[in-house]
Amino acid sequence: MLRRKLLVGGASALFATPVLARTTAATAPHPAASSSYATFLAGVRREAIGLGISASVVDQALALTTQPNAKVLKADRHQPEFTLTWAQYKDRVLTEKKISDGLAAVGQRTALLNRISSTYGVHKGAIAGIWGLESAYGTRMGTFHVIDALATLAYDGRRSAFFRSELMKALSILGQGDITPAGMLGSYAGAMGQPQFMPSAYLRYAASYPEGGRRDIWHNEADVFASIANYLAKCHWLPGQPWGEEVLLPDTITQAQIGRTAVHPISWWAQQGVRPRAGQFSSAVQEGAIIRPDGVGGEAFIVYHNFNVIRRYNPSDFYALGVGLLGDAIT
């Protein structure tokens, strides 16, 4: 489901789903209307001011986009189409460098992560795993002006309604004073800051830590971690429960018997001969499902409720496995 990726975006976007069926356009841009870009921006300005956003804020923001951004359009039109196996995805995402960088980054922020984990009831591994996949621990959050990117895509016409809505939300965020227009940086598709939130996700989930301040997901790591934790908490993360673990399957279990929706008690899986690769099944969970992304002969995992919560951030089994495994490795 590509649209959810647009809601949170991220440095992991290239490998966000097992199959990336991206739209490629061989034709020239087809604007939402025949009017000029200046006329389009004038309409945006009127709508934003009508929503109660300060005219001075709107003018400052729209001054950053005087014509459709060719780099944004090129990136949007030339996204690769390819299929990755889980093994290939894992090799690309869970690299030695990603893990070593994560160990260093988390090691320097353990106390902060522990406090925020405790406040929101979300395991720090999930917070750190998402931080690592989305922006390489805050080092790669995109260099596009979000207003410029969203205005370009809203004008372009292919998904104009979605991006115009996100543009209005971005202008609303600017009106709240959490960030300046020039400081609102993100991906070519408008995903912002270290958690790579689209503006709609920012308005729903962004948090300041401690509460009451500006919500700065670009520079303030406490806000970054709190925002990710708040996202997962509001998607019903269960405190004290793991996301899942790797298991060994007997040959008697077929691919048709497993899948994310085939939930059974842990005791039932044990009776079928399923065994954790390391240690014992967690006593904190009562039921789970088995997934084997690459089929017979590939790695298998038992996944619990919190795995599905991670998928709310990005609805891909590969992504959720990547977050869980990375988070475990670096925390």
KEKE-3310 file (N, C-alpha, C; in steps of 0.2 Angstrom, whole numbers, plus 5000, padded with zeros to 4 digits):
npx = (5004:5005:5001:5001:5014:5017:5012:5020:5033:5051:5068:5069:5061:5064:5065:5053:5042:5039:5036:5039:5028:5029:5023:5027:5029:5029:5025:5023:5022:5005:4996:4985:4975:4973:4978:4991:5006:5008:4995:4989:4996:4991:4978:4980:4985:4973:4964:4971:4972:4959:4957:4961:4975:4989:4992:5005:5013:5009:5013:5027:5030:5025:5034:5045:5042:5042:5040:5036:5045:5058:5066:5058:5048:5054:5060:5048:5042:5051:5053:5060:5055:5054:5056:5059:5066:5063:5076:5085:5080:5083:5097:5100:5095:5097:5111:5129:5134:5123:5119:5130:5131:5119:5120:5130:5123:5111:5117:5122:5111:5103:5098:5088:5080:5075:5068:5057:5052:5047:5037:5028:5025:5030:5041:5058:5066:5058:5055:5069:5072:5063:5067:5080:5078:5070:5077:5090:5095:5093:5101:5098:5086:5081:5081:5073:5062:5048:5036:5038:5039:5027:5018:5022:5019:5005:5001:5004:4995:4992:4990:4983:4973:4976:4989:4987:4979:4988:4998:4990:4989:5002:5005:4996:5003:5015:5008:5006:5018:5028:5039:5050:5046:5057:5065:5057:5060:5061:5057:5056:5043:5037:5038:5042:5056:5065:5057:5050:5037:5022:5013:5000:5001:5010:5001:4993:5001:5013:5024:5029:5043:5049:5031:5021:5029:5036:5034:5046:5052:5063:5075:5076:5079:5072:5059:5058:5059:5048:5038:5037:5035:5023:5015:5015:5009:4997:4992:4989:4999:5005:5011:5025:5025:5033:5037:5039:5048:5061:5058:5059:5052:5043:5044:5031:5022:5014:5015:5003:4996:5000:5003:4999:4987:4983:4981:4985:4985:5000:5003:4997:5004:5016:5013:5012:5025:5033:5047:5056:5070:5080:5081:5066:5048:5040:5034:5025:5015:5001:4996:4999:5005:5012:5024:5032:5042:5049:5045:5045:5059:5065:5068:5058:5045:5037:5024:5017:5004:5010:5018:5009:5006:5017:5016:5007:5013:5020:5013:5020:5026:5040:5045:5041:5047:5060:5061:5058:5069:5080:5079:5079:5093:5100:5096)
npy = (4994:5009:5022:5024:5024:5037:5044:5044:5042:5042:5038:5025:5023:5018:5004:5001:4992:4975:4973:4986:4995:5007:5022:5027:5040:5043:5054:5072:5084:5085:5097:5101:5111:5121:5133:5145:5142:5152:5157:5146:5146:5157:5154:5144:5152:5160:5151:5146:5157:5159:5148:5153:5155:5165:5178:5183:5173:5163:5170:5170:5157:5153:5160:5152:5144:5146:5141:5125:5112:5104:5094:5087:5083:5074:5064:5059:5053:5044:5033:5018:5002:4986:4970:4964:4951:4945:4942:4949:4962:4963:4961:4974:4983:4980:4982:4980:4992:5000:4994:4996:5010:5012:5007:5015:5028:5025:5022:5034:5040:5034:5036:5046:5039:5029:5036:5042:5030:5025:5035:5034:5021:5013:5002:5005:5000:4999:5012:5017:5009:5013:5026:5024:5017:5026:5039:5036:5038:5051:5058:5058:5066:5072:5086:5094:5109:5108:5114:5119:5106:5100:5109:5108:5095:5095:5104:5097:5087:5073:5067:5077:5081:5074:5079:5093:5094:5090:5100:5111:5107:5108:5121:5125:5120:5128:5140:5138:5140:5131:5128:5136:5142:5140:5131:5120:5105:5091:5075:5073:5070:5076:5071:5074:5079:5070:5058:5057:5061:5064:5080:5078:5067:5073:5083:5075:5066:5071:5076:5086:5085:5089:5090:5103:5112:5118:5108:5100:5091:5090:5095:5093:5080:5074:5077:5071:5057:5056:5059:5048:5038:5042:5041:5026:5023:5028:5020:5009:5002:4988:4989:4981:4970:4960:4963:4952:4936:4926:4910:4892:4881:4866:4853:4849:4860:4870:4883:4888:4887:4897:4914:4932:4934:4922:4918:4910:4902:4903:4891:4882:4883:4878:4865:4861:4860:4871:4881:4893:4902:4906:4904:4904:4905:4921:4925:4935:4936:4929:4924:4922:4925:4916:4921:4919:4926:4923:4911:4893:4886:4899:4912:4912:4919:4922:4933:4946:4956:4969:4969:4972:4984:4992:4990:4999:5011:5009:5000:4986:4970:4968:4980:4981:4970:4974:4985:4979:4970:4978:4987:4978:4974:4985:4990)
npz = (5000:4994:4997:5011:5013:5009:5018:5029:5024:5020:5023:5021:5010:4997:4999:5005:5003:4998:4984:4973:4965:4957:4949:4933:4922:4905:4898:4897:4911:4918:4922:4936:4932:4918:4920:4925:4935:4944:4945:4951:4963:4968:4971:4980:4990:4993:4998:5009:5018:5020:5028:5040:5041:5044:5033:5031:5035:5025:5013:5015:5015:5002:4994:4993:4982:4966:4954:4946:4954:4946:4950:4959:4952:4943:4952:4957:4945:4941:4949:4954:4948:4955:4961:4977:4987:5004:5009:5001:5004:5018:5018:5012:5020:5034:5037:5042:5044:5047:5059:5067:5067:5073:5086:5091:5090:5098:5110:5115:5118:5127:5140:5137:5128:5136:5145:5137:5132:5144:5147:5136:5136:5126:5118:5117:5107:5096:5094:5091:5080:5070:5069:5064:5051:5045:5044:5045:5058:5060:5051:5038:5031:5020:5009:5002:5001:5010:5007:4994:4987:4990:4984:4971:4967:4970:4960:4949:4946:4945:4957:4964:4973:4985:4988:4988:4999:5009:5007:5012:5025:5029:5028:5038:5049:5049:5052:5065:5071:5074:5066:5054:5037:5029:5036:5036:5030:5020:5011:4993:4992:5002:5015:5032:5042:5055:5059:5047:5044:5035:5033:5038:5046:5055:5061:5068:5076:5080:5094:5108:5119:5135:5137:5130:5123:5107:5093:5087:5075:5067:5073:5086:5096:5107:5104:5092:5096:5105:5096:5087:5097:5102:5090:5089:5101:5100:5090:5097:5104:5114:5130:5136:5129:5116:5098:5090:5085:5078:5072:5071:5059:5058:5045:5042:5042:5031:5018:5016:5028:5036:5039:5042:5047:5052:5066:5081:5098:5107:5113:5105:5093:5098:5100:5087:5083:5082:5086:5095:5088:5096:5114:5123:5120:5122:5138:5139:5130:5122:5110:5093:5076:5061:5050:5034:5024:5012:5008:5008:5016:5018:5030:5045:5056:5071:5074:5084:5092:5092:5081:5071:5075:5072:5058:5055:5054:5042:5030:5028:5028:5027:5031:5044:5050:5048:5056:5068:5070:5068:5079:5090:5088:5091:5103)
capx = (5000:5010:4999:5003:5021:5017:5010:5026:5039:5057:5074:5068:5056:5066:5064:5048:5038:5042:5036:5038:5025:5028:5020:5032:5026:5033:5023:5025:5017:4998:4994:4978:4971:4977:4981:4999:5008:5007:4988:4988:4998:4986:4972:4982:4985:4967:4962:4975:4970:4952:4957:4963:4982:4991:4994:5012:5016:5008:5017:5034:5030:5024:5039:5050:5041:5040:5039:5036:5052:5059:5069:5053:5044:5059:5060:5041:5041:5056:5054:5061:5050:5058:5054:5064:5064:5065:5083:5088:5078:5086:5104:5101:5093:5100:5119:5133:5135:5117:5118:5135:5129:5113:5123:5133:5118:5107:5122:5123:5104:5100:5094:5082:5075:5072:5062:5052:5049:5043:5032:5023:5024:5032:5048:5063:5068:5053:5057:5075:5071:5060:5072:5085:5075:5067:5081:5097:5097:5093:5106:5096:5079:5079:5084:5068:5058:5042:5030:5039:5038:5020:5015:5023:5015:4998:4999:5005:4988:4991:4987:4983:4969:4980:4995:4984:4977:4995:5000:4986:4991:5009:5004:4993:5009:5019:5004:5006:5025:5033:5045:5049:5045:5064:5067:5053:5063:5059:5058:5053:5035:5034:5039:5046:5060:5068:5052:5047:5030:5018:5010:4994:5004:5012:4996:4990:5005:5019:5023:5035:5045:5042:5025:5020:5034:5036:5035:5052:5054:5069:5081:5075:5078:5067:5053:5058:5057:5041:5033:5037:5032:5016:5012:5014:5005:4990:4990:4987:5005:5004:5017:5028:5025:5038:5034:5039:5054:5062:5056:5060:5046:5044:5042:5024:5019:5014:5014:4995:4994:5003:5001:4998:4980:4982:4983:4984:4988:5007:5003:4995:5010:5021:5011:5014:5032:5036:5051:5060:5077:5084:5077:5059:5043:5039:5028:5021:5010:4997:4994:5003:5004:5018:5025:5038:5041:5052:5042:5048:5067:5067:5067:5051:5045:5031:5023:5012:5000:5014:5021:5004:5006:5023:5014:5003:5018:5021:5010:5024:5029:5047:5047:5040:5052:5066:5061:5059:5076:5085:5078:5082:5100:5103:5094)
capy = (5000:5015:5028:5025:5027:5044:5048:5044:5043:5040:5036:5018:5022:5014:4997:5001:4986:4969:4975:4993:4996:5014:5025:5030:5044:5045:5060:5078:5085:5087:5101:5100:5115:5124:5140:5145:5140:5158:5157:5140:5148:5162:5150:5141:5158:5162:5145:5145:5163:5158:5144:5157:5155:5171:5180:5184:5166:5160:5173:5168:5150:5152:5163:5147:5140:5151:5137:5118:5110:5099:5088:5084:5079:5069:5059:5056:5050:5039:5028:5011:4996:4980:4966:4962:4946:4947:4941:4955:4968:4962:4963:4981:4988:4978:4981:4980:4999:5002:4992:4999:5017:5012:5005:5021:5033:5024:5022:5041:5043:5028:5039:5049:5034:5026:5041:5042:5024:5024:5039:5032:5014:5010:4999:5009:4996:5001:5019:5017:5005:5017:5032:5021:5016:5032:5044:5034:5041:5059:5060:5059:5068:5076:5093:5098:5113:5104:5118:5118:5099:5098:5113:5105:5089:5097:5107:5092:5084:5065:5065:5084:5082:5072:5084:5099:5093:5090:5107:5115:5105:5110:5129:5126:5119:5134:5145:5136:5142:5125:5128:5141:5139:5138:5125:5114:5101:5084:5072:5075:5069:5080:5068:5079:5078:5063:5053:5057:5062:5069:5085:5075:5063:5078:5086:5070:5062:5075:5078:5089:5082:5088:5093:5111:5116:5117:5101:5100:5084:5091:5096:5091:5072:5072:5078:5065:5050:5056:5059:5041:5034:5044:5037:5019:5022:5030:5015:5004:4998:4985:4989:4975:4965:4960:4963:4945:4933:4921:4903:4886:4878:4859:4853:4848:4866:4872:4890:4889:4886:4902:4921:4937:4934:4915:4919:4905:4903:4901:4884:4878:4883:4874:4858:4860:4859:4878:4883:4899:4900:4907:4904:4901:4909:4926:4923:4941:4936:4923:4921:4925:4922:4914:4923:4916:4930:4920:4904:4887:4887:4905:4913:4912:4923:4922:4940:4947:4962:4975:4969:4975:4992:4994:4991:5006:5016:5008:4993:4981:4965:4969:4986:4980:4965:4977:4989:4975:4967:4983:4989:4973:4974:4991:4992)
capz = (5000:4993:5000:5018:5013:5008:5025:5034:5020:5024:5020:5019:5005:4992:5001:5009:5002:4994:4977:4972:4959:4956:4943:4929:4917:4899:4895:4900:4916:4916:4928:4938:4928:4912:4923:4926:4942:4948:4946:4955:4970:4971:4973:4987:4995:4995:5002:5016:5022:5021:5033:5045:5042:5043:5026:5031:5035:5019:5008:5016:5013:4995:4991:4992:4976:4961:4948:4948:4955:4941:4953:4963:4947:4941:4957:4957:4939:4939:4955:4952:4948:4955:4967:4982:4992:5011:5010:4998:5008:5024:5016:5010:5026:5040:5036:5047:5046:5050:5065:5071:5068:5078:5092:5093:5091:5104:5116:5117:5120:5131:5145:5134:5125:5142:5148:5133:5132:5150:5147:5132:5136:5119:5118:5114:5101:5090:5092:5088:5074:5065:5068:5060:5045:5041:5042:5046:5064:5059:5046:5031:5032:5014:5008:4999:5005:5009:5003:4986:4985:4990:4979:4964:4966:4970:4954:4944:4944:4945:4964:4966:4979:4991:4989:4990:5006:5013:5007:5017:5032:5030:5029:5045:5054:5049:5056:5073:5073:5076:5062:5049:5030:5026:5040:5035:5025:5020:5005:4987:4992:5008:5022:5035:5048:5056:5058:5040:5044:5031:5037:5041:5052:5060:5065:5072:5081:5083:5101:5111:5125:5139:5134:5130:5119:5100:5091:5082:5073:5063:5076:5094:5096:5112:5101:5087:5099:5108:5091:5085:5102:5102:5084:5090:5107:5098:5086:5102:5106:5120:5134:5139:5124:5110:5092:5087:5085:5073:5074:5067:5058:5055:5038:5042:5042:5024:5017:5016:5035:5040:5037:5047:5049:5055:5073:5086:5104:5107:5115:5098:5088:5101:5098:5080:5083:5081:5091:5094:5086:5102:5120:5124:5118:5127:5142:5139:5124:5122:5104:5087:5069:5058:5043:5031:5018:5006:5007:5011:5016:5021:5038:5048:5062:5075:5075:5089:5091:5091:5074:5067:5076:5068:5051:5055:5052:5035:5030:5024:5033:5027:5035:5051:5052:5048:5062:5074:5070:5069:5086:5094:5088:5093:5110)
cpx = (5004:5008:5001:5010:5022:5015:5015:5032:5045:5063:5074:5063:5058:5065:5058:5043:5041:5042:5034:5035:5024:5026:5026:5028:5031:5031:5025:5020:5010:4995:4986:4973:4976:4980:4988:5000:5007:4999:4986:4990:4993:4980:4974:4982:4978:4964:4965:4973:4963:4951:4959:4971:4984:4994:5001:5015:5015:5012:5024:5035:5030:5030:5045:5048:5038:5038:5039:5043:5053:5062:5064:5049:5048:5059:5053:5040:5046:5058:5055:5056:5054:5055:5060:5062:5066:5072:5087:5086:5082:5094:5105:5099:5096:5108:5123:5134:5129:5116:5124:5133:5123:5115:5126:5128:5113:5111:5122:5116:5100:5095:5087:5077:5072:5066:5056:5048:5044:5036:5026:5021:5025:5039:5053:5066:5064:5054:5063:5075:5068:5064:5077:5083:5073:5072:5089:5099:5097:5098:5104:5088:5076:5080:5079:5064:5051:5036:5032:5038:5030:5016:5016:5019:5007:4996:5000:4999:4987:4988:4986:4979:4973:4986:4993:4982:4983:4998:4997:4988:4998:5009:5001:4999:5013:5015:5005:5013:5029:5039:5044:5049:5052:5067:5063:5055:5061:5061:5055:5045:5033:5034:5044:5050:5063:5063:5049:5040:5027:5015:5004:4996:5006:5007:4993:4994:5011:5018:5030:5036:5050:5037:5024:5024:5032:5037:5040:5055:5060:5075:5081:5074:5073:5060:5052:5056:5050:5036:5032:5033:5024:5012:5010:5009:4998:4987:4989:4993:5003:5010:5019:5028:5030:5034:5034:5046:5055:5061:5059:5054:5048:5042:5034:5020:5020:5013:5007:4993:4996:5001:4999:4992:4978:4984:4980:4987:4995:5007:5001:5001:5016:5019:5012:5021:5036:5041:5055:5067:5081:5079:5071:5054:5042:5033:5023:5015:5007:4995:4999:5002:5011:5019:5032:5039:5044:5050:5046:5056:5069:5066:5059:5051:5038:5030:5017:5009:5005:5018:5016:5004:5012:5020:5009:5007:5019:5019:5014:5027:5037:5049:5046:5045:5059:5066:5062:5066:5081:5085:5080:5090:5103:5101:5095)
cpy = (5006:5021:5029:5027:5034:5048:5048:5045:5040:5038:5029:5017:5018:5006:4996:4995:4981:4971:4982:4994:5003:5016:5029:5034:5045:5051:5066:5079:5087:5091:5100:5105:5118:5131:5139:5143:5146:5159:5152:5142:5153:5159:5147:5146:5160:5157:5145:5151:5162:5153:5147:5157:5162:5173:5181:5177:5163:5163:5171:5161:5149:5155:5158:5143:5145:5147:5129:5115:5103:5093:5084:5080:5073:5063:5056:5052:5044:5035:5021:5006:4990:4976:4963:4956:4948:4947:4947:4961:4968:4964:4970:4985:4986:4977:4982:4988:5002:5000:4995:5006:5017:5011:5012:5027:5031:5024:5029:5044:5038:5031:5042:5044:5031:5030:5041:5036:5023:5029:5037:5025:5010:5008:5003:5006:4998:5008:5020:5014:5009:5023:5030:5020:5022:5038:5043:5038:5048:5062:5061:5060:5071:5083:5097:5103:5110:5108:5118:5111:5098:5103:5110:5099:5090:5100:5102:5088:5077:5063:5072:5084:5080:5077:5091:5099:5093:5097:5112:5114:5108:5118:5130:5125:5125:5140:5144:5138:5137:5125:5134:5138:5136:5132:5119:5110:5094:5081:5075:5075:5073:5077:5072:5076:5071:5057:5052:5057:5066:5074:5082:5071:5068:5080:5081:5067:5066:5077:5082:5085:5086:5092:5100:5115:5116:5110:5101:5094:5084:5091:5093:5083:5070:5072:5072:5059:5050:5056:5052:5037:5036:5041:5030:5018:5023:5024:5008:4999:4995:4985:4983:4969:4966:4961:4956:4942:4928:4914:4898:4883:4870:4858:4851:4854:4869:4880:4892:4889:4893:4909:4926:4936:4927:4915:4913:4906:4900:4893:4879:4878:4878:4867:4856:4859:4866:4879:4889:4898:4901:4908:4901:4907:4914:4924:4929:4941:4929:4920:4925:4922:4921:4917:4920:4920:4927:4913:4899:4888:4894:4906:4914:4916:4922:4930:4941:4954:4968:4975:4973:4983:4995:4995:4997:5011:5016:5001:4988:4977:4966:4974:4984:4975:4969:4982:4985:4972:4972:4985:4984:4973:4980:4994:4986)
cpz = (5000:4997:5007:5018:5012:5014:5029:5030:5023:5020:5018:5013:4999:4993:5005:5009:4998:4987:4977:4965:4958:4949:4939:4923:4911:4896:4899:4906:4914:4922:4929:4934:4923:4914:4924:4933:4946:4950:4951:4962:4973:4974:4980:4992:4998:5000:5009:5020:5024:5027:5040:5046:5040:5036:5026:5031:5028:5013:5009:5014:5005:4991:4990:4985:4971:4954:4950:4949:4951:4944:4957:4958:4944:4946:4957:4951:4938:4946:4952:4953:4949:4961:4971:4986:4999:5012:5007:5002:5015:5023:5015:5016:5032:5039:5042:5049:5049:5057:5070:5072:5073:5085:5095:5095:5097:5110:5119:5119:5124:5136:5143:5131:5131:5145:5144:5132:5138:5149:5142:5132:5129:5120:5114:5108:5095:5089:5088:5081:5068:5064:5063:5052:5041:5039:5044:5053:5064:5055:5039:5031:5025:5015:5004:5004:5004:5006:4996:4984:4984:4985:4972:4963:4966:4963:4948:4941:4945:4952:4967:4972:4985:4993:4991:4997:5011:5013:5012:5024:5034:5032:5036:5050:5055:5053:5063:5075:5075:5072:5057:5042:5028:5030:5039:5029:5026:5013:4999:4988:4998:5014:5025:5041:5049:5057:5051:5040:5038:5035:5041:5047:5057:5065:5070:5078:5083:5090:5103:5118:5129:5135:5135:5126:5111:5098:5085:5080:5068:5067:5083:5094:5101:5108:5095:5090:5102:5102:5088:5090:5102:5096:5086:5096:5104:5093:5090:5103:5113:5124:5136:5135:5118:5104:5088:5088:5080:5076:5069:5066:5056:5048:5037:5041:5035:5024:5018:5023:5039:5036:5043:5050:5053:5062:5077:5092:5103:5109:5109:5094:5091:5099:5091:5078:5081:5087:5090:5092:5092:5109:5120:5121:5124:5131:5142:5134:5125:5115:5098:5081:5066:5051:5041:5024:5012:5005:5010:5010:5018:5028:5039:5055:5065:5076:5080:5087:5089:5084:5070:5069:5072:5060:5050:5052:5045:5034:5025:5029:5033:5031:5042:5054:5052:5054:5068:5075:5072:5076:5091:5094:5091:5100:5114)
residu = (MET:LEU:ARG:ARG:LYS:LEU:LEU:VAL:GLY:GLY:ALA:SER:ALA:LEU:PHE:ALA:THR:PRO:VAL:LEU:ALA:ARG:THR:THR:ALA:ALA:THR:ALA:PRO:HIS:PRO:ALA:ALA:SER:SER:SER:TYR:ALA:THR:PHE:LEU:ALA:GLY:VAL:ARG:ARG:GLU:ALA:ILE:GLY:LEU:GLY:ILE:SER:ALA:SER:VAL:VAL:ASP:GLN:ALA:LEU:ALA:LEU:THR:THR:GLN:PRO:ASN:ALA:LYS:VAL:LEU:LYS:ALA:ASP:ARG:HIS:GLN:PRO:GLU:PHE:THR:LEU:THR:TRP:ALA:GLN:TYR:LYS:ASP:ARG:VAL:LEU:THR:GLU:LYS:LYS:ILE:SER:ASP:GLY:LEU:ALA:ALA:VAL:GLY:GLN:ARG:THR:ALA:LEU:LEU:ASN:ARG:ILE:SER:SER:THR:TYR:GLY:VAL:HIS:LYS:GLY:ALA:ILE:ALA:GLY:ILE:TRP:GLY:LEU:GLU:SER:ALA:TYR:GLY:THR:ARG:MET:GLY:THR:PHE:HIS:VAL:ILE:ASP:ALA:LEU:ALA:THR:LEU:ALA:TYR:ASP:GLY:ARG:ARG:SER:ALA:PHE:PHE:ARG:SER:GLU:LEU:MET:LYS:ALA:LEU:SER:ILE:LEU:GLY:GLN:GLY:ASP:ILE:THR:PRO:ALA:GLY:MET:LEU:GLY:SER:TYR:ALA:GLY:ALA:MET:GLY:GLN:PRO:GLN:PHE:MET:PRO:SER:ALA:TYR:LEU:ARG:TYR:ALA:ALA:SER:TYR:PRO:GLU:GLY:GLY:ARG:ARG:ASP:ILE:TRP:HIS:ASN:GLU:ALA:ASP:VAL:PHE:ALA:SER:ILE:ALA:ASN:TYR:LEU:ALA:LYS:CYS:HIS:TRP:LEU:PRO:GLY:GLN:PRO:TRP:GLY:GLU:GLU:VAL:LEU:LEU:PRO:ASP:THR:ILE:THR:GLN:ALA:GLN:ILE:GLY:ARG:THR:ALA:VAL:HIS:PRO:ILE:SER:TRP:TRP:ALA:GLN:GLN:GLY:VAL:ARG:PRO:ARG:ALA:GLY:GLN:PHE:SER:SER:ALA:VAL:GLN:GLU:GLY:ALA:ILE:ILE:ARG:PRO:ASP:GLY:VAL:GLY:GLY:GLU:ALA:PHE:ILE:VAL:TYR:HIS:ASN:PHE:ASN:VAL:ILE:ARG:ARG:TYR:ASN:PRO:SER:ASP:PHE:TYR:ALA:LEU:GLY:VAL:GLY:LEU:LEU:GLY:ASP:ALA:ILE:THR)
# end
